Amino acid sequence: MTSAGHEGTATTVDMWVDPICPFAWMTSRWLLEVESLRDISVQFHIMSLSLLNDEGDDMPEKRRKALDRGWGPVRVAIAAEQAHGGDALRRLYNALGQRIHNQHRTPERALYVEALAEADLPAALADAADSDEHDGELRASHHRGMDPVGEEVGTPVIHVPSEHGVVAFFGPVVTPIPRGDDATRLWDGVLLVAGTDQFFELKRSRTRKPSFD
């Protein structure tokens, strides 16, 4: 899974995302910014907020409807990964995120077909949105990313290398998206805390809404 690269090879950073999560989207944009500036390779994987909250019966109706709609994007994404690999998933996640978050569109078949076309993938993969055919693979991917982190977390989740092995944690949650020196400074901080075996949690209340600029 995640591993520090040997000399001359990029360090692989694994990130678990749900296409409907705005904060995962912004963290993914930050990581891609770091990828353009540092010798890292970002690999995307699918988790599911709908699966994570599958047993939550006491949530507000608006959130319940959003999570019900959330099955579609993750099913299409996992079907694309199963059929065409990780690079295809990366292209599709980028295309889905632009439409869902930057264009503020509701996940539905027309959106999936557009995103699949942009990602150079077959339109027929949109059929997976209404099928449980790949739910086994979806659950396996979800648990590979989430189980090492623990309970009471959502997405973004990243797995990063450290001298103690692979460290998995929730975050960082960012808004707006760090760019340039801000992006690499945050990355250096992530590696610093990941390499501190005694470190577990650092948090403050979020006072800004998602900003996709």
N, C-alpha and C positions, 0 to 999 in steps of 0.2 A: 504494500500500500504506500504510505508516505515514507520517503527515505531521503537522507541527505545524499546528494550526488557526489561522485568521485571528482577529482580534479578535472576541469574541462567539461563537466556535465552540469546541467541545471539541477537545482534542488527542487524536488517535486512537493507541491503543497496541494493537499486534497481539501475540497470544499463541498459540503452537502447543502443543497439548496432546494427550495420549493419555488417554482416560477411565480406564484402569487404573492410571495413575501417581499415587500418593498425594502426592508432592511437587509435581507439577503442580497437583493439586487445591488444595493449601494456598496455593500462589502465586496461583492464580486467585481464591481467596477474599480474599487480601490486595489484589489489584488491584481487585476489586469494592468492597472497603472504601474504597480510595483514590478510586474513581469516585464514591462517595457523598459524599466530602469535598472533592474537587478537580474542576476542569473538564477531566476526561478521559473518553474513550469507549473501553471495552475491547471489542475484536473478537477472537473466538475462531476458531481454525483447527485443522485436524487434522494431526498427525504420527502416526507409528506406531512404537512400540517393537518390535513384531513385525517390521516392515520393517527397522528400523535394525539389528536383530540377526539378520536372516534368514540370514546366512552363518556365524553362530557355532555351530560343532559341538561345542565343548569345554565348554559351560556345564553346570551341574548339571541333573539331570533335572527337579527341581521348578521351576526357572526356565524350562526349555524348555517344560514343560506350560503354565505361566502365559502365556508368549508365544504359544503356539499358541491358547490361549483368547482372547488379546488381539486377534486378527483380527476377531472378532465385533463388539465395540463400535465400533471405528474404521470398519468397513464400514457399520454402521448409521448412524453419525454423518455420514459423507461422503455417503451416499445422501440423508439428510435435508437436508443443505446443498445438494446439487445440485438437489433437487426443490423446496425451500421457502426457501432463502436463509440468510444469516448469522444473522438473528434466531432462526430455528428451530433452528439449530445451538446457539446460546447456551442456549436453553431446554432442549434435549435434553441438552447437556453437564451443566447444573446438575442435571437429574433423574437422569441416570446416576450422576454423582458422589456424590449423596446416598445412593444405594442401594449402590454399590460400596464407598465409603469410610466414610461415617458409619454405615451399617447393616451393613457387613462381609459383603455378599452376593456370591456368585459370578456373574459375567456369564453369562447364559443367556437363552433366548428369553422366558421369563416376565418376567424383569427388563426386557428391552428393550420388551416390550409395555406394561408398567406405566409406564416412563419416557416412552415415546412418547405415551401417554394424558395424562400430566401436562403434557407439552409441547404438547398439542393437535395432535398429528401422527398420520397414519394408522398403524394397527397393522401394515399390510402392509409397512411399511419394515423390520420385524424380519426379513423374508425375506432382506434384504441381508447378514445375518450369515454366511450360508452360501453366498454368491455372490461371484464375482470380477468382477461386471459393472462395478463402479465402482473397481476397483483402479487403473486408469489415472489417474483423478482423484485418488485417494488418494495415489499416488506423486507426482503433480504438486504437491499441497498440501504433502506432507511435504518435498519438496526446496525449495519456495519458502521454507519456514521454516528448514530446517536448513542448506542450502548456504551462506548468508551467514555462519553462525556458525563453521563449520570442522569439524574432526574431533574425535573423542573426547568428544562431548557427547551428552546425551540430552534429556529434558524436565524442567523447564520451559524454554522458549525464548521470549524476548520481543524485539520490535523496537520501539525507541523513537526519537523525533525528537531531533536535536541540531543545533547550529550547523554541524556537519560533514556533515549528512545523516542518513539512517536508520542507527542502530547496532543490530546484532543480537548477542545474547549469551545464554549459558546462565545461568539463574538469574533472580532470587535464590531460593535454596533456604531455606525458612523452616519453623520448627516451634517453638512453636505459631504460629498465625496472628496476625500483628501487627494490632492494632486501634487506632482513634483516632489520637492523636498519634504513636504508634509506627509506624503504617502510613504516615502522611504523611511522617514523618522519613525512613523508609527510601526512600520514593519520591523525595524530594529528593536523597538520596544516589545513587540510581540515575541520576537526571538529571545529577548532578554528574560521575560517572565516565563516563557516556555522552558528555558534552561535552568530555572530555579525550582528545584524539586519540591521545596516547601511551599511554593505559591499555589493558591487555589482560586481566589476570587478578588476582583476589584470592580466596583460598580458605583455609579451615581445616577440620580433620576434624570430621565431624558426630558428636556424642556423644549425641543424643536421637533417640528413635524418633518416627515421625509422630504428631502429636497434633492431632486435628480439632476441638478445642474452640474 
